Amino acid sequence: MARIIVHKFGDVKERFVEKVLEILNDCYNRLGAYAVEIVEVYIFEKASSMNAFLNDEKRKLGVETSGFEESFLAVHDAWHGTPRIMVAYDKMLRVTKLVRIGVLRHEVAHTALHGSLEYYLFFPPMFLLELERNRVMSKQVIRDLVYLVSIAVKDYEVTRFLCGKGCVKDQVAYNEYCLKLSDEELEEWKLAEKNKTATLLFLISVLKTACCAAPLLKDERYEEEILKAITGNVNFLPAELSAQLLKMLEATSRFGRDTHENAGRFMKEIIDQLIVKGKYLETKENNSARKESRMSK
């Protein structure tokens, strides 16, 4: 059984901690040989405190990605060599019991599959570096792209793994929660569509959310329900673009067992579809992108 070390920050009720431990221990028991030896769990009274902690950690470690974690109920990492799960107490209280179980199992699976430092070190492939060299994309945009794609791939692998362990209902609940469009997301799109770079990162973020749910499409019991949720998450976009994102999601069915290889393939798919062929991202700079894409094939 995994040894779980809990750290509390702020006014977190003991009953909540007990329920979290109960869910985590049950999930680690289900994982069997995949269970980790030790995991640290940080429970923050407020999501704002968790985000501040994460930003401070990234600053100390020199992690230079933008703050995409601010909407999460919980997160995971292994930056210090030991897998960690961080939980936002105030946000967890606002969701259903099944969603809470789903998100905690999701994070447990990350500690089992991605519980070492190598899964947090993703380097831009050559075709991205060529785009930077030709000033098609900035270094910061490439960092953010690589980060978002790595999350998308790892989330896909986690859902695929949990489905294989029989944890399906809670993952359906969790993913349907994540796929619900918020007013904030609609406002973000209104701002993002005015700028090529912001549009690119916004679309990859949308794709990331869909990737997490994609393995559930293979379960006949929930295929229609999940497809409806994924479609509903992208139908605010122009029809051609939403169809393009759904088509790109099919690339996940070709993911193997190597996380870094999966990430590299998916980055290539994104560059080909959203920059080289992407009508909604068409700029003069895309001529360079087309050239570099052909060179990398």
C-alpha positions as CSV (number, residue, x, y, z in Angstrom):
1,M,0.0,0.0,0.0
2,A,1.2,3.5,-0.8
3,R,2.3,5.7,2.0
4,I,0.4,8.9,1.8
5,I,1.7,12.0,3.6
6,V,-0.8,14.8,3.9
7,H,-0.1,18.5,4.2
8,K,-2.9,20.9,5.0
9,F,-2.9,24.7,4.3
10,G,-5.7,26.7,5.9
11,D,-9.0,25.6,7.4
12,V,-9.6,22.2,5.9
13,K,-12.1,20.0,7.7
14,E,-10.7,16.7,9.0
15,R,-13.7,14.8,7.6
16,F,-12.7,15.9,4.1
17,V,-9.2,14.7,4.6
18,E,-10.4,11.3,5.8
19,K,-12.6,11.0,2.7
20,V,-9.8,12.0,0.4
21,L,-7.5,9.3,2.0
22,E,-10.3,6.7,1.7
23,I,-10.6,7.4,-2.0
24,L,-6.8,7.5,-2.6
25,N,-6.2,4.3,-0.7
26,D,-9.0,2.5,-2.5
27,C,-7.6,3.5,-5.9
28,Y,-4.1,2.5,-5.1
29,N,-5.4,-0.9,-4.0
30,R,-7.1,-1.2,-7.4
31,L,-3.8,-0.4,-9.2
32,G,-1.9,-3.3,-7.6
33,A,1.6,-3.4,-9.1
34,Y,1.2,0.1,-10.4
35,A,0.8,1.6,-7.0
36,V,3.6,4.0,-5.8
37,E,5.5,3.6,-2.6
38,I,5.0,7.2,-1.4
39,V,2.9,10.2,-2.4
40,E,2.5,13.6,-0.9
41,V,-0.9,15.2,-0.8
42,Y,-1.3,19.0,-0.4
43,I,-4.8,20.2,0.5
44,F,-5.3,23.9,0.2
45,E,-8.3,25.6,1.7
46,K,-8.6,27.9,-1.3
47,A,-7.8,27.4,-5.0
48,S,-6.0,30.8,-5.0
49,S,-3.6,29.5,-2.4
50,M,-2.9,26.3,-4.4
51,N,-2.3,28.4,-7.6
52,A,0.0,30.8,-5.7
53,F,2.0,27.8,-4.3
54,L,2.3,26.3,-7.8
55,N,3.4,29.6,-9.3
56,D,6.0,29.9,-6.6
57,E,7.2,26.4,-7.2
58,K,7.5,27.0,-11.0
59,R,9.4,30.2,-10.3
60,K,11.9,28.4,-8.0
61,L,12.3,25.5,-10.5
62,G,12.6,27.7,-13.5
63,V,9.5,26.3,-15.2
64,E,8.5,28.9,-17.7
65,T,4.9,28.0,-18.8
66,S,1.9,30.2,-18.5
67,G,-0.7,29.6,-15.7
68,F,-3.0,27.0,-17.3
69,E,-3.7,25.2,-13.9
70,E,-5.9,27.9,-12.4
71,S,-9.2,26.2,-13.3
72,F,-8.2,22.8,-12.0
73,L,-9.8,21.0,-9.0
74,A,-6.5,19.2,-8.4
75,V,-3.1,18.8,-10.0
76,H,-0.1,16.5,-9.8
77,D,3.6,16.8,-10.3
78,A,6.9,15.0,-9.5
79,W,9.3,18.0,-9.8
80,H,11.1,17.0,-6.6
81,G,11.3,13.3,-7.5
82,T,8.3,12.2,-5.4
83,P,4.8,12.2,-6.8
84,R,2.6,14.9,-5.4
85,I,-1.2,15.6,-5.6
86,M,-2.5,19.0,-4.8
87,V,-6.2,19.6,-4.0
88,A,-8.3,22.8,-3.9
89,Y,-10.7,22.2,-1.0
90,D,-13.1,25.1,-1.8
91,K,-13.5,23.9,-5.4
92,M,-13.9,20.3,-4.4
93,L,-16.8,21.2,-2.2
94,R,-18.7,22.6,-5.1
95,V,-18.8,19.4,-7.2
96,T,-20.7,16.1,-6.8
97,K,-19.3,13.2,-4.9
98,L,-18.8,11.2,-8.1
99,V,-16.8,14.1,-9.7
100,R,-14.6,14.2,-6.5
101,I,-14.0,10.5,-6.8
102,G,-13.2,10.9,-10.5
103,V,-10.7,13.7,-10.1
104,L,-8.9,12.1,-7.2
105,R,-8.6,8.8,-9.1
106,H,-7.4,10.8,-12.1
107,E,-4.6,12.2,-10.0
108,V,-3.7,8.9,-8.5
109,A,-3.4,7.4,-11.9
110,H,-1.0,10.2,-12.8
111,T,1.2,9.3,-9.9
112,A,1.3,5.7,-11.0
113,L,1.9,6.4,-14.7
114,H,3.7,9.7,-14.6
115,G,5.2,9.7,-11.1
116,S,8.8,10.5,-12.0
117,L,10.7,13.6,-13.2
118,E,11.0,12.3,-16.8
119,Y,7.3,12.9,-17.4
120,Y,7.7,16.6,-16.6
121,L,10.6,17.2,-18.9
122,F,9.4,17.6,-22.5
123,F,11.6,19.2,-25.1
124,P,10.5,20.8,-28.3
125,P,11.0,18.6,-31.3
126,M,13.1,19.8,-34.2
127,F,10.2,21.0,-36.3
128,L,9.1,23.4,-33.5
129,L,12.7,24.7,-33.1
130,E,12.8,25.4,-36.9
131,L,9.5,27.4,-36.6
132,E,11.1,29.4,-33.8
133,R,14.3,29.9,-35.8
134,N,12.1,31.2,-38.7
135,R,10.2,33.5,-36.3
136,V,6.9,31.8,-37.0
137,M,6.5,31.0,-33.3
138,S,8.1,32.6,-30.2
139,K,10.0,30.6,-27.6
140,Q,7.2,31.2,-25.0
141,V,4.5,30.0,-27.4
142,I,6.5,26.8,-28.0
143,R,6.9,26.3,-24.3
144,D,3.2,26.7,-23.8
145,L,2.3,24.4,-26.7
146,V,4.6,21.7,-25.5
147,Y,3.2,22.0,-22.0
148,L,-0.4,21.8,-23.1
149,V,0.2,18.9,-25.5
150,S,2.1,17.0,-22.7
151,I,-0.9,17.5,-20.4
152,A,-3.3,16.3,-23.2
153,V,-1.3,13.2,-23.8
154,K,-0.9,12.3,-20.1
155,D,-4.6,12.9,-19.4
156,Y,-5.5,10.6,-22.3
157,E,-3.2,7.9,-20.9
158,V,-4.7,8.3,-17.5
159,T,-8.3,7.9,-18.6
160,R,-7.3,4.9,-20.8
161,F,-5.6,3.3,-17.8
162,L,-8.5,3.9,-15.4
163,C,-11.0,2.5,-17.9
164,G,-8.9,-0.6,-18.0
165,K,-9.1,-0.8,-14.2
166,G,-12.9,-0.6,-14.2
167,C,-13.1,3.1,-13.1
168,V,-15.5,4.3,-15.7
169,K,-18.5,5.9,-14.1
170,D,-16.5,8.4,-12.1
171,Q,-14.3,9.2,-15.1
172,V,-17.5,9.9,-17.2
173,A,-18.7,12.2,-14.4
174,Y,-15.3,14.0,-14.1
175,N,-14.9,14.5,-17.8
176,E,-18.4,15.7,-18.3
177,Y,-17.7,18.3,-15.6
178,C,-14.5,19.4,-17.3
179,L,-16.3,19.6,-20.7
180,K,-19.0,21.9,-19.5
181,L,-18.5,25.3,-21.1
182,S,-18.3,28.2,-18.7
183,D,-19.0,31.9,-19.3
184,E,-15.4,32.6,-18.6
185,E,-14.3,30.2,-21.4
186,L,-16.6,32.0,-23.9
187,E,-15.2,35.3,-22.9
188,E,-11.7,34.0,-23.3
189,W,-12.5,32.9,-26.8
190,K,-13.9,36.3,-27.7
191,L,-10.5,37.8,-26.7
192,A,-8.4,35.0,-28.1
193,E,-9.9,35.0,-31.6
194,K,-8.6,38.5,-32.2
195,N,-5.0,37.3,-32.0
196,K,-3.2,34.4,-33.8
197,T,-1.1,33.3,-31.0
198,A,-3.9,33.4,-28.4
199,T,-6.2,31.5,-30.8
200,L,-3.6,28.7,-31.2
201,L,-3.1,28.2,-27.5
202,F,-6.8,28.5,-26.8
203,L,-7.6,25.8,-29.4
204,I,-4.9,23.5,-28.0
205,S,-6.4,24.0,-24.5
206,V,-9.8,22.9,-25.9
207,L,-8.3,19.9,-27.5
208,K,-6.5,19.0,-24.3
209,T,-9.8,18.8,-22.4
210,A,-11.3,16.6,-25.2
211,C,-8.2,14.3,-25.1
212,C,-8.9,13.4,-21.5
213,A,-12.4,12.2,-22.4
214,A,-11.4,10.5,-25.7
215,P,-10.8,6.9,-24.3
216,L,-14.4,6.9,-23.0
217,L,-15.6,7.0,-26.6
218,K,-14.5,3.4,-26.9
219,D,-17.0,2.3,-24.2
220,E,-20.3,1.5,-25.9
221,R,-22.3,2.4,-22.8
222,Y,-21.1,6.0,-22.7
223,E,-19.9,6.6,-26.3
224,E,-22.9,8.7,-27.3
225,E,-23.0,10.6,-24.0
226,I,-19.3,11.5,-24.1
227,L,-19.4,12.4,-27.8
228,K,-22.3,14.8,-27.1
229,A,-20.3,16.4,-24.2
230,I,-17.2,16.8,-26.4
231,T,-19.2,18.2,-29.3
232,G,-20.9,20.6,-26.9
233,N,-17.5,21.8,-25.7
234,V,-16.5,22.9,-29.2
235,N,-19.7,23.9,-30.9
236,F,-19.3,27.6,-29.9
237,L,-16.4,27.7,-32.4
238,P,-16.9,28.3,-36.1
239,A,-18.3,25.1,-37.6
240,E,-15.3,24.3,-39.8
241,L,-12.9,24.8,-36.9
242,S,-14.9,22.7,-34.4
243,A,-15.0,19.9,-37.0
244,Q,-11.3,20.2,-37.5
245,L,-10.6,19.8,-33.8
246,L,-12.9,16.7,-33.6
247,K,-11.0,15.2,-36.6
248,M,-7.7,15.9,-34.8
249,L,-9.0,14.1,-31.8
250,E,-8.9,10.9,-33.8
251,A,-5.1,11.0,-33.7
252,T,-5.3,9.8,-30.0
253,S,-6.5,6.4,-31.2
254,R,-3.0,5.9,-32.5
255,F,-1.3,6.6,-29.2
256,G,1.0,3.8,-28.0
257,R,2.5,3.3,-24.5
258,D,5.4,5.8,-24.8
259,T,4.3,9.1,-23.5
260,H,7.0,11.2,-25.1
261,E,6.5,9.5,-28.5
262,N,2.7,10.2,-28.2
263,A,3.4,13.9,-27.4
264,G,5.8,14.3,-30.4
265,R,3.2,12.8,-32.8
266,F,0.4,15.0,-31.4
267,M,2.6,18.1,-31.6
268,K,3.2,17.3,-35.3
269,E,-0.6,16.9,-35.9
270,I,-1.3,20.2,-34.3
271,I,1.4,22.0,-36.3
272,D,0.1,20.4,-39.6
273,Q,-3.6,21.1,-38.9
274,L,-3.7,24.3,-37.0
275,I,-0.8,26.3,-38.5
276,V,0.1,24.8,-41.9
277,K,-3.4,24.0,-43.0
278,G,-5.4,26.0,-40.5
279,K,-7.6,28.5,-42.3
280,Y,-8.4,30.3,-39.0
281,L,-4.7,30.8,-38.3
282,E,-3.7,31.8,-41.8
283,T,-0.9,34.5,-41.9
284,K,2.0,35.5,-44.1
285,E,4.2,33.6,-41.7
286,N,2.4,30.3,-42.6
287,N,4.4,30.1,-45.8
288,S,7.5,29.5,-43.6
289,A,5.5,27.0,-41.6
290,R,4.6,25.0,-44.7
291,K,8.2,24.9,-45.8
292,E,9.4,23.7,-42.4
293,S,6.7,21.1,-42.1
294,R,7.7,19.6,-45.5
295,M,11.3,19.6,-44.4
296,S,10.5,17.6,-41.3
297,K,8.6,14.9,-43.1
